[in-house]
């Protein structure tokens, strides 16, 4: 496992000040807003690896960056 993969390990922290919902790499699920996906990792070809998030409001990781991602970064 590479160093980057280790830093993307999600952990559930109830009441965290850095939830995935505020992270620029978080993508909310359109049918269930309490769930989502993380798009922080990309392959060498530029393809996005989505990692599912079961509790979007209480999950965080070490790659947290507050803000929003432009639409083009998600394609």
FENRA-V853581 format. One record per backbone hydrogen bond with DSSP energy under -0.5 kcal/mol. NH is the residue of the N-H (numbers start at 1). CO is the residue of the C=O. E is the energy in kcal/mol with one decimal. If there is no record, write none. Layout:
nh = <NH;NH>
co = <CO;CO>
e = <E;E>
//
This chain:
nh = <6;7;8;8;9;11;13;13;16;20;21;22;23;23;24;26;27;29;35;36;37;38;39;41;43;46;49;50;51;52;53;56;56;58;60;62;63;64;67;73;74;74;75>
co = <2;3;4;5;6;60;11;58;13;59;56;19;19;20;65;23;37;35;32;53;27;51;25;49;47;43;41;48;38;50;36;34;54;55;11;7;7;61;22;70;70;71;72>
e = <-1.9;-1.6;-0.7;-0.8;-1.3;-2.6;-0.6;-2.8;-1.8;-1.8;-1.1;-1.6;-0.6;-0.7;-3.1;-1.2;-2.8;-2.1;-2.2;-2.1;-2.0;-2.6;-2.4;-0.6;-2.7;-1.5;-2.4;-0.6;-2.0;-0.5;-2.7;-3.0;-0.5;-0.8;-2.2;-1.2;-0.6;-1.0;-1.6;-1.3;-0.6;-1.6;-0.8>
//
